[in-house]
Amino acid sequence: MIFEKTEVCKEFARLIEIVRTLRGSDGCEWDRAQTSTSLAPYFLEEAYETIEAIHDEDYTKIKEEMGDLLLHIVFQSAIAE
């Protein structure tokens, strides 16, 4: 699926808003409790899964794992705000 640049920007902005909502005062208790340190092992796990998919040349899995990494990057950014 190919998106227009504006559509990609809208979808990315939506992801950021979802993460902010989850971390907000009325959001998810688990998400609000997370810190950069508490999420680090999960981030590392996703990175290893991405590397494994790359080595396997499993492009469907690579795309999936890159999405997981992107979510972690957005989550870490929200924590840093």
TALIN-V705292 format. One record per backbone hydrogen bond with DSSP energy under -0.5 kcal/mol. CO is the residue of the C=O (numbers start at 1). NH is the residue of the N-H. E is the energy in kcal/mol with one decimal. If there is no record, write none. Layout:
BEGIN
{{CO,NH,E} {CO,NH,E}}
END
This chain:
BEGIN
{{1,3,-0.5} {4,8,-2.2} {5,9,-2.4} {6,10,-2.2} {7,11,-2.5} {8,12,-2.6} {9,13,-2.5} {10,14,-2.1} {11,15,-2.0} {12,16,-2.2} {13,17,-2.3} {14,18,-2.5} {15,19,-2.4} {16,20,-2.4} {17,21,-2.6} {18,22,-2.6} {19,23,-1.8} {20,24,-0.8} {21,24,-0.8} {22,28,-0.9} {24,27,-2.0} {28,32,-2.5} {29,33,-1.6} {30,34,-0.8} {31,34,-0.8} {35,39,-1.8} {36,40,-0.9} {37,41,-0.5} {39,43,-2.3} {40,44,-2.5} {41,45,-2.2} {42,46,-2.3} {43,47,-2.1} {44,48,-2.4} {45,49,-2.3} {46,50,-2.2} {47,51,-2.4} {48,52,-2.5} {49,53,-2.2} {50,54,-2.3} {51,55,-2.6} {52,56,-2.1} {53,57,-0.5} {53,58,-2.3} {54,57,-1.0} {57,59,-1.1} {58,62,-2.6} {59,63,-2.0} {60,64,-1.9} {61,65,-3.0} {62,66,-2.7} {63,67,-1.7} {64,68,-1.8} {65,69,-2.4} {66,70,-2.5} {67,71,-2.2} {68,72,-2.0} {69,73,-2.4} {70,74,-2.5} {71,75,-2.7} {72,76,-2.9} {73,77,-2.1} {74,78,-2.2} {75,79,-2.1} {76,80,-1.9} {77,81,-0.8} {78,81,-0.6}}
END
